[in-house]
Amino acid sequence: MADAGMLRFHVPEPEVRPGGT
């Protein structure tokens, strides 16, 4: 699951969360 990997290092960054998800 690529989503899980991206979310892992994107969790600490709320600014990237809306753009990554």
TILUM-286517 format. One record per residue: residue in one letter; x, y, z of N, C-alpha, C in turn. Coordinates in Angstrom, 1 decimal, always signed. Example, Ala and Ser with C-alpha at 12.3 -4.5 7.8 and 13.67 -1.06 7.14 Angstrom:
% residues 2
<code->A; n.X->+13.2; n.Y->-5.7; n.Z->+7.8; ca.X->+12.3; ca.Y->-4.5; ca.Z->+7.8; c.X->+13.2; c.Y->-3.3; c.Z->+7.8> $
<code->S; n.X->+12.8; n.Y->-2.2; n.Z->+7.1; ca.X->+13.7; ca.Y->-1.1; ca.Z->+7.1; c.X->+12.9; c.Y->+0.0; c.Z->+7.9> $
//
This chain:
% residues 21
<code->M; n.X->+0.8; n.Y->-1.2; n.Z->+0.0; ca.X->+0.0; ca.Y->+0.0; ca.Z->+0.0; c.X->+0.9; c.Y->+1.3; c.Z->+0.0> $
<code->A; n.X->+0.8; n.Y->+2.0; n.Z->-1.1; ca.X->+1.7; ca.Y->+3.2; ca.Z->-1.2; c.X->+1.1; c.Y->+4.3; c.Z->-0.3> $
<code->D; n.X->-0.2; n.Y->+4.3; n.Z->-0.1; ca.X->-0.8; ca.Y->+5.3; ca.Z->+0.7; c.X->-0.3; c.Y->+5.3; c.Z->+2.1> $
<code->A; n.X->-0.1; n.Y->+4.1; n.Z->+2.7; ca.X->+0.4; ca.Y->+4.0; ca.Z->+4.1; c.X->+1.8; c.Y->+4.6; c.Z->+4.2> $
<code->G; n.X->+2.6; n.Y->+4.4; n.Z->+3.2; ca.X->+4.0; ca.Y->+4.9; ca.Z->+3.3; c.X->+4.0; c.Y->+6.4; c.Z->+3.2> $
<code->M; n.X->+3.2; n.Y->+6.9; n.Z->+2.3; ca.X->+3.2; ca.Y->+8.4; ca.Z->+2.1; c.X->+2.6; c.Y->+9.1; c.Z->+3.3> $
<code->L; n.X->+1.6; n.Y->+8.5; n.Z->+3.9; ca.X->+0.9; ca.Y->+9.1; ca.Z->+5.1; c.X->+1.9; c.Y->+9.1; c.Z->+6.3> $
<code->R; n.X->+2.7; n.Y->+8.1; n.Z->+6.4; ca.X->+3.6; ca.Y->+7.9; ca.Z->+7.5; c.X->+4.5; c.Y->+9.2; c.Z->+7.7> $
<code->F; n.X->+5.1; n.Y->+9.6; n.Z->+6.6; ca.X->+6.0; ca.Y->+10.8; ca.Z->+6.7; c.X->+5.2; c.Y->+12.1; c.Z->+6.4> $
<code->H; n.X->+3.9; n.Y->+12.0; n.Z->+6.1; ca.X->+3.1; ca.Y->+13.2; ca.Z->+5.9; c.X->+2.3; c.Y->+13.5; c.Z->+7.1> $
<code->V; n.X->+2.2; n.Y->+12.6; n.Z->+8.0; ca.X->+1.4; ca.Y->+12.8; ca.Z->+9.2; c.X->+1.8; c.Y->+14.0; c.Z->+10.0> $
<code->P; n.X->+3.2; n.Y->+14.2; n.Z->+10.2; ca.X->+3.7; ca.Y->+15.3; ca.Z->+11.0; c.X->+3.5; c.Y->+16.6; c.Z->+10.3> $
<code->E; n.X->+3.2; n.Y->+16.6; n.Z->+9.0; ca.X->+3.0; ca.Y->+17.8; ca.Z->+8.2; c.X->+1.5; c.Y->+17.9; c.Z->+7.8> $
<code->P; n.X->+0.7; n.Y->+18.6; n.Z->+8.6; ca.X->-0.7; ca.Y->+18.8; ca.Z->+8.3; c.X->-0.9; c.Y->+19.6; c.Z->+7.0> $
<code->E; n.X->+0.0; n.Y->+20.4; n.Z->+6.6; ca.X->-0.1; ca.Y->+21.2; ca.Z->+5.4; c.X->+0.0; c.Y->+20.3; c.Z->+4.1> $
<code->V; n.X->+0.7; n.Y->+19.2; n.Z->+4.3; ca.X->+0.9; ca.Y->+18.3; ca.Z->+3.1; c.X->-0.2; c.Y->+17.2; c.Z->+3.1> $
<code->R; n.X->-0.8; n.Y->+17.0; n.Z->+4.2; ca.X->-1.9; ca.Y->+16.0; ca.Z->+4.4; c.X->-3.0; c.Y->+16.2; c.Z->+3.3> $
<code->P; n.X->-3.6; n.Y->+17.4; n.Z->+3.3; ca.X->-4.7; ca.Y->+17.6; ca.Z->+2.3; c.X->-4.3; c.Y->+17.5; c.Z->+0.9> $
<code->G; n.X->-3.0; n.Y->+17.8; n.Z->+0.6; ca.X->-2.5; ca.Y->+17.8; ca.Z->-0.7; c.X->-2.1; c.Y->+16.4; c.Z->-1.1> $
<code->G; n.X->-1.6; n.Y->+15.6; n.Z->-0.1; ca.X->-1.2; ca.Y->+14.2; ca.Z->-0.4; c.X->-2.3; c.Y->+13.2; c.Z->-0.5> $
<code->T; n.X->-3.3; n.Y->+13.4; n.Z->+0.4; ca.X->-4.4; ca.Y->+12.5; ca.Z->+0.4; c.X->-5.3; c.Y->+12.8; c.Z->-0.8> $
//
